[in-house]
Amino acid sequence: MSCAGSYDKAEEAELIDALYSENFYRFLKPQPLELKKLYNTDPSSLYYIGLALQKARVRSADKKIYDESARAYFEYAIKNSPMPYKKLADDELYSLLSNEEKIKRLEEKLALPEALRLDAKNDKDIRAAIQKLLFLSGNFNKMEQPLPDYLNAQKFDSELIEGLKNIEKNKSELKVYGNNFFRILTARKLTFESRFKDAWPIFKDLMEAGEEALFEHRTVLSDAGRAALSGSVDYAADAVLFEKRLEFYEQRSNKTSDYIVQKYMYAFYAARMRLKMGGKENTEKAVLLFKKAKSYPPQAYDYDVALWYILDIEKNRSFKVFLDELCFTAPSWKNMPVYEELTAHACMKLVLAKDWNGLERLQKAVQKTNLFSDHARHAYILARSKKLPADESKKLYREAYEKDHASFYYRLMAAYQLGLPIVSSPYGKNYKRKGGGGFSDEDTVKILKGFVKYKLYSQLYNKITVLYPQITTEEASFFSKILSENGYYADSMRTMSFAVNSEGADFGEEHLKLIYPRPWLDSVKRYSAEYNLPEYLLYALLRSESYFKSEVISHAGAIGLAQLMKPTAADIARRLKIDSYDLNNPDTNIRFGAFYLSEMIRRNGGKIMHALFSYNAGPNAVKRWVRQAGDLPTDLFLESLAYAETRGYGRNVLAAAIIYGHLYYGKNYREIIKELFPDIK
């Protein structure tokens, strides 16, 4: 044993508790003997302590000493620790190096045979990283590409913006690139900073000159378009400028594929300008320009974006034209997620109008795409419409029940109509995942258990997804339980869900209970009983609202487990005669949420789904929707709601209520559907 010695079990436990409580001072500026002592105690400790320091949330004034200390731990681990900790430390150390040190490391790596490298980066990735670092460090003369070519291919981010300071320092040496090179960089920087009114005049001057080759690149044109949209003071004149540039390139083209980037970008942003101006004439011109852009797509996604704008315009002008265009273009769609919002809107409008013929037409069009959840939605709604013969309806229910799609809700509802059991899981997506860290499964599990030993719980889920995407459900169950026991409920649920969603995953009720846990059980029991709510319904609401993150605050300002807005909470407190309260306190938040849900049920005449819609969208919106929907049964009323978020919310809460009811309360899924949809046949 070295003279440095080692820590005994009690001392090691004290050290780990200091890490967990973020008492980092004892780990700063480690001396050689301390590093050796830690190594003697556990060779992996250097990596985990370094990682804790590197990720610590500290004041910017303290960041340097934390990073320097983390570096000391990583460097010691690289020299002394065995694999896999040597490679892990090497990966983390890289982010702490200076740009010059990173370049040296990468050049050394590039000189090695791939078999001897610690990571799996190929030569192309390494060379690209070196080029970026050369730019960031101001070594422009060593770059493989001329500086303008490199920058014109880059989308500006905070790192590149920082690197522009070196261009300013070396401006005299870079004058060879011409004044417009610097003007373009200035305008792009201003655009990145959202100073559009300052950026657009520079871009406009360059565009009017029309002879600057550096300007006619996609990233530059994209920034110019964004600057024009938010910085123009004369949209009419500036839209014409974009249109003239489009015409210029169309006249120079001998075939459609000539100048395709320039033609697309000028047509696309001219259309956006016209659309922003508003009015019938400008909208018509915008449609024509988007159609031109659609005919010049540099990439498949560009086609879909241009078509999306066309469909969105028609959606707001004429639903008939919108539906015609949506159905006609469906076979040409390339990136399906672009169209999900539009198909959902069309379905909502058709259900609200009880236009079952129109819905059947939409269904046939969308069947030609791989929007599989839409297939299930349309099949279920058409079957429920009572428009079709019984055998056709049964066939559609079968499709929603049996076919491959990700909507557990429609599978449940179709099973109810068919009188069949739930034989599939709530997880319709099965992802085929490859190993991620380059380690054996045995080593990877050992690494992850190190995060448990050193109580770095907040980093565990992310490390699982990166290092061990092929994790089994049994292995995930181990980590999920530990996260749950330590109050990391959201990460516990994510860990188990991640494993269950893998291709070929084998799981049962014990795994589902980790995805649908019952934290704060005493509070939920107490307030469910006090406000006459089924426990499984309250759990379904809390899980759907906050994913059991007790201190979460939404973009709209909703707080805590039950996602309560401050005015709503104040009204609840007044009615409960509570003077002082804290919405970040789980018990208080659950109590207020239970009271509010029970109040919504009372105000909606005992209709639970209507109460849930009111909880999400507000009671006034639901009253309006009820008037518009007429005699639609509750499950079809859900499909007619104007807010996509509320439609999704209703489906999610029902599915979660059924799972909670089954796992913990001995409820059959049919009982819960009937309870939430009392008018369902």
N, C-alpha and C positions, 0 to 999 in steps of 0.2 A: 504493500500500500504506500502511495505517495505521502510525503510529509504534510501535504495539504489536508489529508484525511477525508472524511465524508460526513454527511449529516445522518443522524439517527432518524428513526421513523417519526418520532415526535417533532423533531426539528424540521423534517421535510414537510410534515403536515402543516406546521406553522407557516412555512414558506409558501405553500400552495394557498393557504387561506389569505395570506397577504396579497397574492396575485388576484384572487377572487374578489377581495374587497377593494381592489385597485389602490392598494397601499404600495405604490411603486418605488418609493424613495430608496428603500434598501437595495434595489436592483440597479440603480443608476451608477454610472462610472465604475463598472466592475473591475477589480484588480485581478492579476493573473492567478493568485492563490485561490481567490474566490471562484473563478471560472473552473479551476482544476477540481476544487472541492465539489462543485455542482456536477461536474463530469463524473467524478468518482461515485457520487450518489446515484446518478441516473444520466447516462450519456445523451438521452433524448431531451433532458431538461433545458439545455442551451437553446434549442430550437424554439420550444414553447415559451420560454421567458422572453427571448428576443421578439417573438411574434406578439406577445402581450404588450410589450413596450412600443413596438412599431404601430400597433393598432389603437393604442391608448388615446382617449379623448382628453387632450391637454390644451392649455393656452398656447397660442402661436409662439409666444416668447419662450416657452419651455420645449417646443417641438424639437429644436436642434439637439439638446442634451439627451432627449429620449431616443432620437434616431441614432445618435452616436453610440449610445449604450446598446441599443439593439444590434447595431453593426458589430460591436465587440463580441456579443454572444454568437451571432451568425458566423463570424470569421473563425472563432474558436471551434464551432461545430464543424465547419467545412474542413478544418485541419485535423480534427481528432475524432469526431463522432462517426459511427458506422453508417452505412446505408440502411434505411432510406433517408435518415435525418441529414446526412451530408448534402444530398440533392435538394431537400426541402429548404435547408438553410441557404444554399446557393441561390435558389429561386427568389427567396425573400430579400437576400442581400442586394440583388441586382437593382431593386427599386431605390435603394439607399445610396447608390454610387453616384458620383458626378458624371456628367455626360462624357467627359474624356475617359474616365475609368470604364464606363459602359462600352465605349467604342473599342477600347483595348481588349476588353473581355470578349466582345463579339468577334473581333478580328482573330483572336487566338482560337476561338471556337470554330471559326470558318476554316482555319488551317488544319483542324483535327479531322480524321475520318469520322463519318457519322456514327459509327459503332462506339466510338470513345467519348461521345458527347453526353453530358449529364441529362440533356433534354432532347426532345424529338424535333426541334426546329430544323427545317430544311434550309438549304443555301439561299433560296429566294427570300424567305422570311428574314433571315439574318441580314442579308444585303439591304433589304428595305428598312430594317431597324437602324442599320448603320447610316443610311442616307438621312433619315430623320434626325439622328443624333448629330451628324455633321452639320446639318442646318441649324439645329438648336444651339450648337456650340460656336457657330459662326465660321466654321471651316468650309466656306463655300467652294474654295478652289479644289478641294479634295472630292467634291461630289461628282458622281458619275454623269448626272444630267446638268445642263445649264440651269441656273437658279430659276429663271422665269418658267421653264418647262416643268420643273419640280413643283413650284408653287401653284401653277395653273391646274395641276392634277389633284391638289389637296383641298379638302373641305376645311375651312378654318375652325380651329378649336382653341381653347385657352393656352395650350402648349405652343402652338404655332404663333399665336399672337405674341407670346412672350419672346419667341425667337425673332420676331420682327425688329426687336431692339438692336440686334446685331447688324441688321441691314442698315439701320440708321447710323450706327457707329462706323460702318464701312462704306458710307454713301459715295464718297469720292472715288473709291475703287470700283464701284458698281455702276458708275455713270455710263459705261459702255452699253448698258441695256436701254438707255434712253429715259427721258423724263416720264413718259407714260407708264413705264414699269412701276415707278414710285407712286404715281397717281392712282393706279389700279390697286396697289397694296393699301394705300390710304383709304380708298373708298371701301374696300373689302373689310378692313379693320373697323371702320365706322359702322358698317352694316352689322358686323358681329356684335358690336356694342349697342345695337339698336338705335343708333343715331342716324336714322334714315334720311332726315331732312338735310343733313350735312353730306351724306354719301351720294344721294341721287344727283345733285348738280354735277358732280365729278363724272359719274357714270354717263349722264346725259350728254355732256360735252364730248366724251370719247365716242359715244354712239353716233352723235351727229357728224363727227369727223369721218367716221366710217372707214378708216384706213389703218386701224391699229390691230395687227394680227394677234397681239397678246390679249386683246379683249374678247376674241371670238371663241372662248373656251367654255365648256359647260358650267364649271364651278363659278367662273366670273359672271357669265350671263345669268346664272341662278341668283347670285348676290345682287346683280343689277336689277333683276326683276323684283326681288323682295324690297329693295330700296325704293323702286318706283311705286310699288303698291302702297307703301307706308310713308313715303317722303315727297310724293308729287304734290305740287300746288296747282297744277293744271292738267287734270286727267285726260281731258279731250285731246290736247296737243300731244301729250306724252304717249297716249294710246296710238295716235297716228304715227308717231316716231317708230314705235315697235312694228306697226303694220308696214311701214316703208322698208324697214330692214328685212322683214319677211319677204316682201315683194322683190327686193334686191337679190336675195339668195334664190328665190324661185326662178327668177329670170336667168341667173347664172347656171342653173342646174340643167344638165342634159338628161338626167334620169332621176327618179324619185329618191334614190339613195344618196345623191350628191348633197353635201352640206346639211345632212339630216339633223345633226345636233342644233345647228343654228336655226334651221327652219322650225324645228319643234319648239325651241325655247322662245323664239320671237312670237310664234303663233300662240303659245300657251300663255305668255305674260300679256300679250295684247288682249287676249280673251279675258284674263283676270282683271285687266284695267277696265275694259268695257263693262264687265259685270259689276265692278265696284261703282261705276258711274250710275248704274241703274237706269230705269226707264225701258219702255218696250223696244225702241230702236236699238239701243245699246245691247240689250239682252239678246236680240236676234243676231246682231253682229258677233256677240260672244259665242253663241252656239256655232255659228259658221267657222269661227276661228278655232274653237275647240275641235271641231270636226277636221279641220286642216291639221292641227297638232296630232290628232289621232291617226292621221294618215302618214305621219313622219316619226314614228316612235323609235328613238335610238335604242331603247331597251323595252322588253315586254311590259314592264311595270308602267312605263310612260303611256302606253296605249290605254291601260286600265285607268290611270289617273285622269287623262283627258276625257275618257268615256264617262267616268264618275261625275265629272262636272256637268257634262251634257245631261245625264240622267237626273242629277240634282236640280238643275234648272227646270227641267220638265216636271219634276215632282212638285215644284212650287208654282208652276204655271197651269198645268193641265194634267190631272191624274190619268185621264184616258191616254194621252200621248205618252206620258211616263210609263204606264203599264205596257203599251204597245212596244215602246223602245226597249224596255227592260227584257221583255220576252223575246223580242227579235234578236237582240245582241247576245243573249245568254250563251249560245254555242261558241262565241268568240272570246269569252272571258279567259284570262290567263292567270291572274292572281286573285283567287276567290275571296279572301278576306276583305278585299276592297269593296265587295258588293253586299256583304252581310247586312249592313245597316239599311241598304236600299230594299233588299228583298223583305226584310222584317217590316219596314214601313209599308210596303205594298200589301203584305199579308194583313197588317193591322187595319189598313183602310178598307180592304175587301171584307174582312169580318165585320167591321163596324157597319158597313153598308149591306151586309148579308148578301153580297154578290158572290154566290157560290160558283157560278159559271166562270167568273173572272178568276177566282181562286184556283179552279181546276186548270185553267189556262196557265196561270203562274206555276202551278205544280209541274205541269208537263215541261215547261221551259226550264225550270230549275233542276229537273231530273237529269238534264244533259250536263250538269255541272257536278263537282264533288263537294257541294255544300250539303253534307249528309244530314246534319241536324235540321236543316231546312226541309229535306225530304220527309223526315219524321214529323215535323210540325205540320206541314201541308197535308200529309196523309191522315194524321189524327183529326185535324180540324174538318177536313172534307168528310171523313166518316161521321163525325159528330153533327154535321150540318143537316142530316136526315134527307139530303137531296138525292142520294144514290140508293139503288136497290140494296137490300140487306146483305146479299152475297158480295157486292162490291165494297160495301162498308167494312165487312169482315176482312176482306183482302187488304184493305188499307190499314186497318188496325194491326193486322199481322205484320205488315211492312214496318210500322212504327215499333212494334214489339220485338221483331226478330233481326231486322237489318242492322248493319254496322254503322253506328253513329254515337255521338258523345252525350246525347240528352237522356239522362236517367228519368227526367220528368215525363217525357213522352212515352218512354218505355213503361213507366208505372201506370200512366193513364190508359194506355192501350191494353195493358194486362188487366186492368179493372174491367174494361168493356168486354174483353174476351173471357173473363172469368178464369184467368190463368195465374199461376204463381209467379213470383219474381225469381227468375232463375239466373239472371245475369247481375253483375255487380253495378254499383253506381258509377263505376269507372269504365267508360266506353273507349277511352283513348289508351292504347298500349304502345308505348314508345320503345323502339329497338335501340338500346344504348350500348355503346362500346366503352371499354375501359378508358379512364381519363388521365390517370396520374403516371402511367408507365411503371407502376409497381405491381408485384404479385398481390392477389387478393389477401393473402395472409399478412403481408406487410402493410397493406392499406388499412385493414382492420386494426392492426397494431397502432398505426398513426392516429386513427380516429379515437381509439381508446386513450391515447395520450391527451387528447383534448378534454376527455372526461376526467382523467387523473388530475390535470392541472386546472380543471374547472373553467375552461375557456368555452363555456356553453354557447355564448353568443356567436361564436365562429363555427360551431360544429355543423349546422345544416349546410352552410355554404361550402364547407370543405367536403362534405359527402357528395354534393352535386358535381364538384370539380374533380375530386380524386377517385370517387367510387360510384359512378353512375349506374353500374351493374349490381349494386347492392341488393342482397336478397331480402325478402320480407322478414325473415327471422333475425337477420343482422340489424335491419332497420328498426325492428321492434325493440331490440336492446337499447339502441340510442334514443328512440322515441320515448321510452319509459323514463329514462334518465332526464331528458329535457323536461318532460311533464312534471316529474317529481321536484324539479328545481324551479318550477314556475314559468318555463319557456313553452307555454302551451301552443302558440302559433308555430314555432319551429318544430315542436314535437309532431303536430299534425302534418306539417309540410314534409317532414322526414318520412313518415309512414306513407303519405300519399304518393310521394316520389317513388318509393319502392313498389307500391301497389300498381302504379301506372306503367310499370315496365312490362315489356313483352314477356308473356309466359309467367307472370307473377302468380305465385300460389299463396292465397291468403284466406283467412276466415274471420269469424266474428271478433276474435281477440285482437285482430289487426284493425278492424273497422272501429272498435272501441277506442283505439288510439287516435283515429282520424276524427271520431265524433266523441270526444271525452266529456266529462261532467265536472269541470272545475267549479269552485264556489257552490258546492252541492247544498250546503246548509242554507245559504241565502236563497237559492233558487227554490228549494222546497218550501221555505218559510213564505216567500212572497207569491209563489204559485197558489198556495193554499189561501193566503190572505185575500188575493184578488181573483180567486176562482178561475185559474188558468191551468190547463194541462202542463205538467212539467216539461214534457217533450216539446211542446209548442214554444215555451219560453226559451228552452235551450236552442231550438232551431233558430229563433229570432236572434239571440245573442251571438251565436256562431256566424250567422249570415251578416249581421251588422258589423261586427268588429273582429271576427276570427279570434276571439278571446284575448285581444290586446287591450288591457284595462286602461292604458293611458293614451290610446290613439285619438287623434283629432283629425277629422276629415277636412277636405279642401273647403267645404261649406261651413266648417266650424262646429260640426257635431262631435260630441265628446264621449269617450269611454265605451264600455261594453255594450250598452244599449243605444249608443250614438244619439245622444240627446242634444238638441239645440238649446242655447242658454235661455232664450225667452220661454221655451216649452218647459224647461227644468224649473224656472222661476215660478211659473204658473202651477206646476205640480207641487212644489214646495209650499206655496201659499195654501193650496187646497188640503195638503197634509199637515198644515200648521207647523212647518219646520222653518226655523229662522236662519239657521246656519247649516251649510252642507258643502260637500266636496265631490264633484262629479267624477274625480279620478279615484275615489274610494269605491271599490267593487260592490260592496254591500249597498251603498247608497244608490249607485247607478242601476243596479239590478232592481232595487225597490222602485225607483222612479220609472224605469222602463216597463216593469210589470204593471204598475198603476196606469201608465199611459196606454198600454195595449188593452187592458181591461176597459178603460174608458172609451177607446175606439170601438171595441166590440159592442159596448152598450149603445153608443151613438149610431152604430150601423145595424141596429136591430138584431144583434146576436150573430151577424154574419162574419165569420172569422176571416175569410179571405178579403172581404171588403175592409175589415179593420186593418189587416196587414198592408193593403194598398194605401190606406189613410196614414198609417204609421210612416210609410216611405215617402209618399207624394204630398201628403196634407189632406185633411178632410174636404176642403173646398174643391180640390181637383177631382176627388172621387165623386162628390155630388154631381159635378158637371158631367163626368163620364157616365154615370148611371142614367142621367136624363138622355144622353145621346144614344146609349146602347139599347134602350127599350127592354125587350123581353129576352135578351140573350141569357142563357144559363151561365153560371158563374165561371166555369172553365173556359167558355168562349168569350165571356166578358173580359177575362184576363187578357185574351189575345187582342182585344179591341182597345186596350189602354194606350193613350197617346205617348206615354213615356216608356221608352225601351228599358230604362233602368228599373221601373216599377214592374214591368212584365217579367223581367229576369228575376227580380226580387221575389215575386210571388212563386215562381217555379222553384227557386232555390230553397225558400222556407218550407214549402210543402215537401220537397224531397228530403230535406234534413229532418223534418218532423216525423216522417215515416221511418227513417233510419233510427232515430232516437227512440221512437215508440217501439220498434221491433227489438232493438238491442237491450233496452233497459226496462220496458214497461209492459212486456207481453202483449203488445198490440199487433193485430194483423193490419197489413197495409190498407186493406179495403175499409176497415173501420175508420182509419184516419182520413182517407179520401172522402168518405161519406160525411165525416164530421166537418171537414173544411169545405166540401162542395155538397151541401145538403140537397141541392136540386138536381144532382147528376143522376142520370138514368142508367 
